[in-house]
Amino acid sequence: MTNDVPWYVSLIVSWLPFIIFIAAILWSSRQLRKSLTASDGRSMAQVVDDLAREMKRANDIRHDQAP
């Protein structure tokens, strides 16, 4: 029994699932990176940190103004 398939076709077919898997990982990592950034380009960690800082400042102002 002879194999009439050219070597490059066999190579493409054998590596195609691996290439698709790597492409899917790269695509999903880019999508995740986009979803973890705010519209102004800051990371969500920076946004949460700024929000916490602002809440602390507002609480300090309220605490200072309390009778």
Sequence and secondary structure as in RCSB ss.txt:
>XXXX:A:sequence
MTNDVPWYVSLIVSWLPFIIFIAAILWSSRQLRKSLTASDGRSMAQVVDDLAREMKRANDIRHDQAP
>XXXX:A:secstr
    S HHHHHHHHHHHHHHHHHHHHHHHHHHHHHTB TTS BHHHHHHHHHHHHHHHHHHHHHH  
